[in-house]
Amino acid sequence: MNRILTLIVLAGCFQAAAAQTPAGGGGLLASTQSIGAAVPNASGRIAGTVVDAATQQPVPYATIALVNPTTSKPIDGTMADEKGKFSLEKVAEGTYRVAVSFIGYETKTIDIAVTDKQSSIDLGKITINGTAQALQEVKIEGQRAMIEEKVDRTVYNAENDESNKGGDAADVLRKVPMLSVDLDGNVSMRGSQNIKVLINNRPSTITAGSVSDALKQIPADMIKSVEVITSPSAKYDAEGSAGIINIVTKKNTLQGGTLSIDTGIGLRGTNLGLNGSYRVGKMGFSLGGFGRAGYNTPGSFENVQTTNTDGEQNVVRQSADTHNNMMFGRYTFGWDYDINEKNYMNASVQYGMRNFQNYQDPLLTQRFQNNALISSTLRDVQSKDNSGTVDVNLNYTHTFKPQQEFSILTQYSRNNRTNNFLNEIFNTEETSIDSRLKNINESFNQESTIQLDYANPIGKNQMVEVGAKQIMRQVTSDYETFTADGSGPFVKEANTNLSNVFNYNQNISAGYLSYTLTTANNYSMKAGARYEYTTINADFENSDNAVSIPSYGVLVPSINLSKRLKDGNTVKLAYNRRIQRPSLEYLNPNVQNPNPVQRTVGNPELDPEYTNNYELSYSTYFKTTSLNFSTFVRTTNNSIQAVREQAEDGVLETSYFNIGQEQAYGGSVFGSINLSNKLTLNGGTDVYYAVLNNNVDDPTQSASNSGFVYNIRAMGNYNLGKGWGIQGFGFYRGRQVQLQGYRGGFGIYSLNLKKDFNEKRGSIGFGAENFLTPTIKMRSELNAANFSQASTNIMHNLNFKINFSYRIGKLTSDAPRRRTKSVNNDDLKGGSESGATGAAANTGAGMPQSSGAMPGAAPQGARPGAAPNRAPATGTTPGQQPTVQKPADVPATTTDAAQPATTNSLTGRWQGKMGERELTLDLVADSTTLTGTVQTPMGQLPVTNGVIAGNTFSFNLVFNGNTVPYKGSIAGDQLLLTADFMGRQVEGTLVRMP
């Protein structure tokens, strides 16, 4: 029998097995069929099958040790195959103890005797029980970084932040560097709200209408991570001046079935989530739903509005008590199918809903002329904002060879939205309803998209990407205004400015070409261009008001340059041009005036805006600290901004116009430090100087403004041990500069305590938010030549909450799944009054990323209940942060295969065989130091004592005091590796993975 001696460590686990104590994965083999030396002329045989006691499913790659019961020393051993079967051959006569172990399971021992009459022993099914002691012996303590700085993006690992429980996506995004979220949920990146929000790398029509609405539909418990991409490449839609926010939701890619429940209750809201998945063979299904209800949200506001007309000063003072009720959620069904090693399909259906009702009871409006009260009215105001969104995706990918792919991506998306308001106006004695005013606005945004992408590598250091895309968008707004006397019937207003149907059809045809080059000295370049042609038809059904919007085309170039320094640090320079089209919120001509002295109306004739972005960034890592510095310049022509002016009836009217120019100059600093293996602190600030000017000569209409804007955030995470953890978070947003004034800043903070139990299947958490300052007060001002406005909003944000989660079911391991491709409609400026989103999508400005395994490869490093084998290249074990953090990946604009054939190119992922078993290395080379992890069937082990000397390198793997030395050299895209396993040499060859 060919004995493959790829043993990492056995002595510790064998001793634990001999003592018959639960090892929780004590038997840790790197890769082995049989260990130890065969006894000459021995003819005994021991066989069996290892199965999970709960599911009766095989446990692949379990460790089987043959132990001398007298000395507790291992004599021989082997590893079960993928079906849990094993056999030990050529066993001499004698008494033995068979120890069966695996990570996540208790070690089971069986005493046997091999005799001349009973030389072949079949142990049949050997059942092992799960245990909470998994990896206990490893003694690697730490936490996975809450925020990871990568060369092309910043990643916030939301799933590791317990303070997110019970919140929504807006609460999560407040903690992400370079992002700012106001209390209404409006998001900006480096001061610009012209961004695109994607969900799992694909857009949704809910973001096209209003990003703040979209964020309220996504519960925080559903979010795995948030990616911030500031410089999209030509492959992605030309929309969006600031960049992309990609919200990655929790997924499951394992075999079997599982069901989890997450629930919480607090003073301000409650949440409930159910998430299930099932996977068998090549096919997987997922079904989940998360919802949240908000209540008990009292507040108040005051507003003072001053106008000057013909030398007379008119002042309007308003005050009201406010409260709102809301309910929102998102429900998904997913399906994927690996047809074969070269063909893959996936589909999904998602439904999101939001119901929001806001009340002002009562709203008092007092009018003064030259300081004398001339009128006073009292009314109850109710506003309703409901929406429902359906997204359907069907995608197909064909792989010719690694990195050469062709994809067909399709998507249908529709958002139905209702915006209503009702005013009930009291008589002068304030004893009964004198009149009523109602507005009903039903609208929808429907999109159909098809996208073709082809990527083809040229040699080892170049890549060409080409593709085409067609978006067909239909937008309709049906609005009606009604009035009524007292409790009488409502009568529809005949004025077509108040009741009409607005249709807006937009078609976008696009094509792109992108080229990537990586040099031997770690420079990389990705350059490309995208051309988009837009046609628009718009009309009003019930009037002859013509809307003439000419077709237009735009060429959008982009270039990204990066240099990976020898110490692992990265410097990056980028330029791109972007286009921003207005969304329905800006175009909708429906008059919204629930407040009698203010109203908002869209502008159907808006033009797109064009932006040039320049960015320089630098990332450095030393000891236990990581720092990222970035600077940027952004210039925008035809910037779409909210403009307020006094109408003829004295009402302050807000609409949207293409002002002359907007500029922003700024930078950000973010740092993360691991003060101990249990304590992590991180924080940072974003600062920019904004300049806005509408370039209008008329002094009554001219407007300009400038000023600094900043955001500060900080987080801390401490592992108390025994399942306990504590987390704190704080955020402050400075005031926001607008064309005609500013919007006030605010601060929030929270403290959370969590306890895991029952092998981490369940957890309970306790949280407090703004517990020292129960209210948030925001002051805003607007100023123009003939009016001014000052308002104050007070919100009660004190909150205490309890969260509970529990998971049932068990999963078994599966091969690494392919990455999911899907449509990215990265267009439409949308959001709130101060500007919304809509931008370009990017999943990384570089080469297509590998799924982590060659097509058709067998599972590597898999274990029941574990994630697929995608070992992080930062030298961490799953869920942990290393004490020395190094850059994990080569720049996303490079091909790993393009690295020079020197030891400096050791950084990256390597896969191959040691003997006959698979092995995966994730290495980081820093001058003469080598760090990283080794992925084995038992899990990940950290590299220690890694040294680079000339063209060779060496490192050790240590476990329970046992050391296995590795030596190797690099030859082009191959690692030649040898290891000394208990005095026996095993050789292997590994290749670089994309």
N, C-alpha and C positions, 0 to 999 in steps of 0.2 A: 504493500500500500504506500502510495506517495504521501509522505508526512510533511505537511506544510507547517513550519514552525514560525508563525508570526505572532508569538505570544508577547503581550505587553507586560502584564503582571499577573501572577497566579498565587504566589505564596500567601499573601494576606487573605485572599478569599478562601483558599483551601483551609487555612487555619480556622477561619470563622466557620467554615462548613463542618470541620471536624468537631468544633465545639457545639454544633447544632444550634447556633444562634442565627436569627434572621439577618441576612447580610444586606438585604435591600439592593441587590445587584452587586454582591461581593465578587462574583466571578467575572472579571473584566478581561476578555480576550480581544486583542486587536483583530486577529484573523487567523483561525487555526482549524485544521482538520484533526490533528493528533499531536500530542506533546509528550515529551519524555523519550526515553530510549527503550526500544523493544527488548524483551528478554529472549535470548536465543532458545530455540526449540519450544517456546511457549505456544500453546495452541488454543488457549481460552478466548472466548468472545463474549462481550457484553453489549446488548442493544436495547433500544427503547424509543419512545416518542414523548416529547415534552409538550404538554398542553396547559392552557390556562384553566384554572379550577373553576372560574366563574362562567366563562363562555364556551369551554371545551374546544377552543380553537388552538391550532398549533402555535407554539412560540418559536419563531425562527431564530437561529443563531444563539440559542441558549448555551451556556457553558456547562460541560460535564467534566468533573475532576475525579480521578481515581486516587484515593488517599489511603496511606498506611495508617490504620487506626491506632497503632501503637505510638508512632512518632508524629502523627498528624502532618506528615510531609506528603506533598503530591508525588505520585509515582508516574502517572500518565494522565492524559486528558484529551478532550476533543471538543468540537463545537457541532451543535445540531445544524442540519441544513435548513433551507427555507420552509420545509414542511415539518420541522420540529424533530426529524428523525436523526439518530446518531448510532454509531457503533464503535467499540473499542476492540481492536484485533490483537492477537498474539499476547494474551494476558496469561501470565504464569499462575500455577496453582497457588492458592492462598486465600486469606481473609482480607476483605477490602471494605472501604466505605465509599459509596458513590455519592458525590455532592453535585446537585443540579442547581444552578443559579442564573439569574439574569437581572439586569437593571429594572427596578420597579417591582421585583418579586422577592419573596422570602426564599432563602436557600433551603432546599430539601435534601436530606441525607437518607441513604438506604444501605444497610449492612448486608453484604453478600459473601459467599464463599465459592471459589472456583476450585473444583475437584476434578479428578480423573473421570468420574462418572457424570459430573455435571460441569462440563467445560464450556458449554454454550448457554448463556443465560439471557432470556428475553424479559426485560422488566415491563414490557407493555406500555400503557399510558402512564406517564408520571405527571401528576397534576401539581402545579405550583401556584401559590396564592399571592395576590398583589400585596404590596406593603408600602407604607408611607416613608420608608427609610431610603428611598432611591437616592443614590449618589452621596449617601451620608459619609462614606469613607473618603470621598475625594477631597473634602475639606477645602474646596475652592469657594470662598465667600465673596459676595459682591452683588452688584445690581446692574442689569442692562441699562445702558445710558438712556435717560429719559429723552434727551435730544442728541441726535447724531449729526455731525457735520460731514457731509460728503462733498466730493469735488463738484458735483453739478446740482446739488440740492441740499436743503436742510430737512431732516426728518424728525418729527416729534412723535415719540412712541406713546400714544394716548392710552393704550391698554395698560400701561404700567403706572398710570396716575389715578389713584383711587378717588381723588377729589372730583373726578369727572362723573362719578356715579350719580345718576338722576338728573344730569344736565342735558343740554343739547349741543349741537355742533358749534354754535356760537361760543359757548363756554369753553369748548376745547380750543378753538382757534385763537382765543385771547392769550393762550400760553405759548404760542408759536412765534419764534423770532421773525422779525420783519413784517409781522401782521399786526393790525390794529382792528378791533371790533368795538363799535359803540353799543350802547345799551339797547338799541333797536335791532341789533344784529347785522348792521352794515359793515362790510369788511373792506379794508384797504391794505395795500402792500406798498411800503415805502411812501405812504401818503397818497397813493392813487387807488381809486376804486375801479379802475378799468382793468379788471382781472377776470380770469376764468376759473370757475370752481368746477372741478370734475369729481365724479364719484366712481372709484375703481377705474380710473383712467378713461372714463367716458362721460359725456355731458348729459344733462337732463334739462327738459324744458322748464322745470321749476326754477333753475338758475337763470334762464333767459328772461323770465318775468321779473323775478326779484330774488337776489341772492339771500337776503335776510329771511325770506319765506322758506327758501330751500334749507337753510341751516336749522330752522326751527322744526323741520320735518325729520331731521336725522338725530335720534337720541345719542348721547355721548357714549352710552354703553355699547353701541354698535360699531364704534370707530376703533380701528386697530392702530392707525398712524395717519399723520398728515405730512404731505410732502410739499415744500415750497420751492418752485422752480422760477428763477428770475430771468433767464435768457433762453427762450424757446428757439429751436432750430427751424430751418425751412420746411422740414417734414410736417410740421404742425400748422394748423390754421393761422392765418395772419392776424387774427383778432386778438386784441388785448395789449395795452401799453405797458402794464406793470409786470405781468407774468401769469403763473399758473399756481393754483392750489389744488392738489389732488388728495381727496379724502379716501383712504383705503379702509374698507370695512373688514370686519373679522370674517375669515373664511375657514373652511375645513377641507383638507385634501387627503384624509385617511380612509382606510377601509372600515366597514362596519357602520354602526349607527350610534348616535348620541343625541341627547336632548338636554338643554340647559334652560334655567329660568333665572331672570334677574328682575328684582323688584326693589322699590324704595318708596318711602313716604316721608314727607317733611312739612314744614309750616306753609310753604309756598306751592308745593306740587307733589305729585306722585307719579311713579313710572312702573311699567310692567313690560317685560320682554320675554319672548319664547323663541328659541333658536334650535333647529334640528337639522341633522344631515345624515345621509346614508350613501355609502359608496360600496360597490361590489364590482370586482373585475375592472373593466375599462370604463365603467359608467358611474357617474356620481350625481347625486341630487342634494339640494339644500332648500330648506323652507324656514322662513323666520319672520317674526314681526316684533316691532318695538314701538311702544307708544308712551306718551306722557301727557298728563293733564296739569294745568296750572291754575291756581286759585289763590285767594287771600292775598291779592297784590294791590293794596291801597296806595294812593298817591295824591298829588295835587299839583296844580300849576297856576302861575300868574303871568299875565301878558300885558305889556304897556306899549301901545302903538301910537306914534305921533306923526302927524302930517301938517304941512303948511300950505294953505291955499288962499291966494289973494290977500296975504298978510294976516290971515287968521290961523290960529293954532288949534288944531283939532286933536283931541286925545281920546283914545279908547282904552279902557281898563277892563280886563277880564280875569276871572278867577273861577276855579271849579275843583271839586273833589273828583278823583278818578279811580277806576278799578277796571280790571279786565279778567276775562276767563278765556282759557285756550286749551285746545286739545290737538295733538299732532302725532304723526307716526309714519312708519315706512315698513312695507311688507314686500318680501322678495321670494321668488322661486327660481332656482338655478338648475341647469343641466349641462353636463359636459360629457364628451365621449371621445376616447382615443381610438379612432378607427384602426389605425396601425401605427407603426413607428414613424411614418412620414405624413400622416393625415390626421387632423384634429378638428373637432367641432365643439362649439359651446353656444348656449342660448340662455336667456334670462328674461324674466318678466318682473317688473318692479312697480309697486303702487305706493305713492306717497300722498298724504293728506294733511291739511292744516285747517283748523277752525279757530278763528280768533274774533272775539267780541270785546270792544272797548266802550266804556261808559263814562260820561261826564254828567254827574248828577249833583246839583244842577250847575249849569253854566251861566254865570252872571256877566252881562255885558253892559257897561256904563259908558256913555259918550259925553265928553266935555268939550265946550267951545269957549276959548279964552278963560279957562278955569271954572266955567259954570256948567253944572250938570244939565244936559238938555234931554236925555232919554236914558231909560234903564229897561233891559229885557232879561227875562229868565227863561231858560229852556233846558230840557233834558235831551242829551245827544247820545245816540247809539250808533256805532260803526261796526260793520261786519266784514270780515275778510276771510273768505273760505276758498280753498283750492284743492284740486285732486289731480295727480299726475300719473300717467302710465308710460313706462319705457319698455320696449320690446327689442331685444337684440338677437341676431343670429349671425354667427361668424364661422368662417372656415379658414384653416391654415394648412398649406402644403409645404413641407420641408424637403428641399432637394438634397442638401447636405448641411452640416453645421454652418449657421449664419446665412445660408442662402434660402430665402423663404418667399412665398407668395401668399397673400392674404386677401380674402374678400370679406368685408365687414359691412353689415347692414344694421340699420336702426330705424324704428318708428317710435315717435314720442309725441305725447299730447298732454297739454296742461289746460284744464278747465278752471276758471277762476271767477269768483263772485265778489264784487265790492259794492256794498250797500251802505247807505247811511239814512238815519231817520232823526228829524228834529221835531220835538213837541214843544211848541211855544206857548207859554202861559200868558194870561191876560194881565193887565196892569196891576190888578189886585193880587196876582199870583195865587189865585184860588182854583182856576180851571184852565183847560187847554183851549187856547184861542184859535190856533192854526197849526198845521203840520206840513212838513216838507220832506219828501222822500226821493232818493235817487237809487236806481237799480242798474248795475253795470255787470253784464254777463260777457265774458271774453274767453277766447281760447287761443293757444299757440300750438300749432301742429307742425311737425317736421318729419320728413322722410329723407334718409341719407343712404348712399352707397359709396363705398371707399375701396380702392384697389391699391395695394402696396407691394412693392417688390424690392428685396434687398439682395445684393450680390457682392461677396468679397472678391477683391482683386489681389492675389498673392496673400502675403501674411500681414501687410500693414496698410491696406487700403480697403475702402468700402464705398460702394455706390448704391444710393437709394433713389427710387423713382416711384411716383404714384399719381393718382388722380382721385378726385372727389366731387360729388354732386350733392348739394343740399337743396331741397325744395320745401319752402316754409310758407305756411298760411296762417295769418293772424287776423282775427276778427274781434271787434269790440262793439257790443250792442248795449247802448245806454239809453235810459229813460228817466225823466224827471216828473214827479207828481206833486200836486199841492192839494190841500184839503182845508176846509173851514171847520174848526172845532172837531167834533167826532164824525163829521160827514164823510162821504166817499171821496177817494182820491181821484183827481182829474189830471190826465196826462198833459204836459206842456207841449204845445204845438211848435214852439221855437226849435228849429233844427239844430241850433247850437246846444240845446239841452236834451234833445231826444233824437237819436240817429243811429245808424249802423255804419261803422268804419271798417273797411276791408283793406288789408295790406298783404300783398303777395311778394315774396322775395326768393329769387333763385340765385345760387352761387355755384359757379363752375370753377374748379381749381386744379392745378397741376404743379408738381414740384420736382426738383432735382437736387440731391445732396451728395457731397463728396467728403470722405474722411481720410486723413492721412496721419500716420504715426511714424515718427522718426526713431532711429536707434538711440538717440540721446534723450528720450522721454519728452520730446515736444509732440504736441498733437494739434491738429487743425481740423475743424469741421466747417465747411463753407457750403452755401447753397442759395437757391432762390426759389420763390414761389410766386406764381401768378394767379390772381383771382379776378373773375369777371362777375359783376353783380347786376342783375336786372330787377326792377321794382315796378309793380303796378299797384296803385292805391286809389280808392274812391269812396264816396259817401253814397249810400243807397237812397236816402230820402232827400237829397238836395243836389243842386248842380255845382256845388263847390268843387272845383277841380284841384286835384293834387298831382302836380307834375314833378316827378323825381327822375332825372335822366339816369341811364345806365352808366356804369363806370368800371374801369379796370385798374388794378394796382399791382405793381411788381414789388415784391418784398424780399430784399436780400438779408442775409445774416452770416456772421462769421464768429466762430468761437476758437480762441487760442488758449492753450494751457501748457504749463511746464511743471512736471513733477520733479522736485528737487531731490538730491541724493539723500537728504535726511528724512524723506517722506513727506515734507511739506509741499504745498501746492499753490501756485499762483495762476490766476486766470484773467484773461482779458476778453471782453465780448462786446459785439455791436449787433443790433438788429433793428429793423424798421417794422412798425406794427400799424394796423388799421383797426378802428373801433366803430362798429355800426350801432346805431341806436336801437334799443329794444322797445317793446310795447309800452313799458312804463313811461318812456320819454315821448313816444309817438301818440299815445292815446288822447284823443281830443275831448274825452268826457270831462265835464266840469265837476270836480270834487270840492264841495264847500260845506262840510258839516259845521264848520265854524263860520258864523255870519260875517266876520270881518276879514276872513282869509279864504282863498280858494286856489286850487291847483288845476292846471290844464296842460296837456301835452302839446307837442308841436310836430305834426305829421310831415313837415318839410325839412326835417333835420338832415344835414349832410354827415358823412362819417368824419371822424377825426383821425389824424395821422401823427404818429409818435416815433421819435428816434431815441433809442436807449444806448447808453454807454456804461459799462460796468468793469471795475477792477476789484479783485478780491484776493485775499491771502489767508491760508489756513496753516496753523502751526500746532504741533503737539510736542509736549515735553513732560517727562515724568508722569504725573497723574492729572495733568491739565491739558485741555484743548482750547484753542482760541481761534476765532474767525473774525477777520476784519474785511469790510467791503465798503467801497465808495461807488456812487453812481451819479449820472447826469441824465435827466429826462426832459426833452423839449417836445411840446405838443402843439400842433396847429389845428384850428377849428375845434378846440376843446369844447365838449358839451358840458355846460354848467347851468345850474339853477339860477334864474334871474328874477328878482322881485321888483314890481313896479305898482304904482297906485293907479287903479282903473278909474274910469269916469264916475262910477258910482261910489268911489271912496274905498272900495275893498282892495286889500293888498293881494295882488295876483302873482302867483308863482308859475313860471313856465320855463322851458328849456331852449337854449340857443347855442349856436356855435360861436363862442366868444373868440377873440383874436388869438391869444396865446397863453399857454400855461407852462411853467418851468419849475423844476425841482432839482436841488443840489443837496446831496446828503450822504450819509453813511450809517453803518451799524457795527456794533461790537457785541460779540457774544462769547461767553466762556463757560466751561464746565470743569469742575474739579472734584476728584474723588478723594476726600480727606481721610477716609479709611475704607476698609472693604465693605462697610455697612452704611456710610454716610456719603451722600452725593449732593453737591450744591451746584446750581447753574443759574445764569441770569444774563441780562444784557440790556442794551438800549438801542433804539433807532432814532436818529435825528436827521431832519432835512429842513431846508429853507425853501419855502414855496413862494412863487411869484405868479400872480394872475392879473391879466389886463385884457379888457374887451376892445381896446383900440378904437373907441368911439369918440368923435370930436365934440358932439353935442354935450355940453356940461351937465345937462339934466339927465343924460343917459350914460355918461361915461362912468366907468367903475374900474377900480384896481385895488389890489391888496397884496400884502406880503407879510412874511413872518416865519419864525421857527415853530416846528411841530416836533414833539418828542413822545416816546413811549418807553416805559421802564417795566421790566418784569423780573421776578426772581422765584425760584423754586428750591425746595429742600426735601430730601427723602432719606429716612433713616430706618434701617431694619433692626427691630428690637430683639429679634430672635423668637424661636418657638411659635412661629406663625404670626407674630405681631409686627406691625409696621406703622409708621406715622409719616404724614406728608403735609407740607405747608406750601402755600402759593400766594403771591401778591402781584398786582398789576396796577399801573397807573397810566392813564392816557391823558396827555396834555390837550389843550384846546386846539381845535381844528380850524385852519384858515380857510375862509370861503371868499368868493368874489366880492361880496358886499358885507362882510363881517366875519364873525367867528362863532363856533359852537363850543360850548364849555367842555372841560375835561371831567374825569371821574376816576375813582379808584375802587378796586374790589380785592378781597383777600379771603382765604379759607384755611381751615385746619381739619385734617381727617385722620382717623384712627381705624385700623383694619385688623381683623383676626381671621386667619385661615384655619379650617378644621377638616377632619375626615379625609386625610391625604390630599388636601387642597381641592377636594371636590366642592366644598362649600366655603363661603366667606360671609362675614358680617362686618359692616362698617358704620362708623358714626362720624358725622361731619357737621361743621359749623361754618357759616359764611357771614362776613361783615358783622361779627358778634360784638364788636366794640363800638361800631358806628352804624346804627340800625337804618339810617336813611342816606340816600345819595342825592345830592343837590347839584343840578346842572344849570348854568347860566349861559345864555346865548344872546348875541346882539347882531342886528342888521342896521346898516346905515347907507343912505343915498342922499342925493341932493334935496329931495322933497319929502323924505320920510325917514323914520327911525323906529326900531322895534327892540324891546328888551323883554326877554322871557325867562322864567325860572321854573324848572320841573323838579319835583321832589318825588322820589321813589323809595318805597320801603323794601330793603333788600336783606334784612336780617332773616337768617334761615338756619334751622336745625333739621337734620335728616338722618334717617337710618336706612342702610342699604343691605340687601340680602341676595345672595346668588347661590345656586346649587346646580351641579351637573350630574346627570345619570347616564348610564350607558357606557360602553367601552369600545374603543377603536383599536384596530390593528394597523400595522404599518403598511405603507404603499410606496411605490417608486415615486420619485419627485415628479410632480405634475408639470406640464408645459405652462408657460406663462399665458395668460388669457389676453388675447387681442380684442379690441372693440373700437367702435367708432368714437372719434373725438370731434364734436362740433364746437370748435373753439371760437365762437363769435357771439356778438350781441353785447352791447353795453347795457347793463341792467342794474337794478338795485333800488336804492331809496332816493329820497329827494336830493341828497348831496352827491349823488353819483352812484352807479351801481357797478356791476361787473359785466364781464363778457370778454373773453380773451383767448389767448392761444393756448393750446394744450401741448404738453410735453411730458413724456414719461422718461426723459433723460436725453441729454443732447449727444448721444453717442451711438455706439454700435448696438445691434440687437443683443439683449442679454440672454445668456444660456439658462436653461431650466435647471442646470446643475448636474445633468447626466446625459450621456450620449443616448440617442434614440434607441430604445429597446433594451437599455441596460437594466440589469437586475437591481433590486433595492440595495442600497449601500448604507450601512450604519443605521438600519431601521430597527425599531423595537416597538412592541405594542404600546400604544398610547403616546408615541413620540411623533414629532413633526417630521415631514420628509427631510431627507438628508441635504440640507443646504447650510453647511457650517459657515458661520460668520468668519470673515477673514481678519477680524480684530483680535483674535485670540481669546474668545470668550466661550463659556459654556452657555447653553440656552438659558435666557432669562438673567444673565449676569453680565457685569461690566468688568473688564480686566483692570488690574491695579495699574498697569502701564498701557495707556491707550495709544494705538498707532493707527494711521490711516488704513482703512480696510481694503479699499478697491483702487485699482488703477483708474485714471480719469475716464469718465463715461464717454469721452470723445475719442477713446483709443480702442484698439483691439489688443487683448492680452497677448495674442499670438504674435503681435508685432514687436514685442519687447526684444532688446538685443540679447545676444547669447552671452551674458555675463552674469555674475552673481547678483548684481543690482536688479536683475529682472526676476529674481526669485519671488518677488511679491506677486501674489495671485493664488488661484486655485489650481491644484494638480490632482489628477486622478489616474490610477493605473493599478497594477497588481504587484503584491509582494508574494512571491510563490504563485499560488493559484487563487488567492483571495484579493478582493478589491480593497483599495485604500485611497482615502481622500485627504490631502493636505491643504490647509489654508495658511499661507506664509506671508510675513511682512519683513522685508529686508531693510535695515537702517544702518548704513555704513558697514561696520563689521559685526553688527548684532542681528540675530535672526529670532523672530518671535512668531507666534501663531497657534494653530490648533491642528490636531490630527483627528479626523472623523473615523471612528471604528464602528463595527456592529454593536458595540456596547455604549456608544455615545462619543462625546468629545473629550480629548485630553489635551492639556496645554503643553506647548513646547517649552522646554527649559534648557538653560545653558547653550542657547543657540549661538554659534560662532561662524563667521564667514572669513575664510583665509584664502586669498587669491581666487582660484577657480574652484575651490572646494568648500564644503560647509559640513557642519555637524551639529547635532542636537540630541537631547535626551528626552525620554518620556518617563515620568516618575509616578508610581502609585504604591501607597502603603510601604514606602521605603525601598521598593524595588526599582532599579534603574535599567532601562533598555537603551543602549546607545545606537544612534543612527549616524551614518556617514554618507556623503553623496557628492555629486558634481552635476553641473548643468551642461547639456549639449544641445544648443538650439532651443527647441521647444520640448525637450525631454529632460527629466531628472533621472539620473542613474543612482540608485539608492541601495544601501546594504544595511542590515541590522543584525545585532548579535543577540540572539534569543537563547539564554541559558547555555552559552558556549557554542551554539550552532549558528552558522551564517546563512542568512536568507537574502536573496537579491531581488530587486524589482525595478521596473521601468514605469515612470509616470509621465503623462503628457499634460501640457497646459490647457486648461479649459477656458472657453470664452467668458 
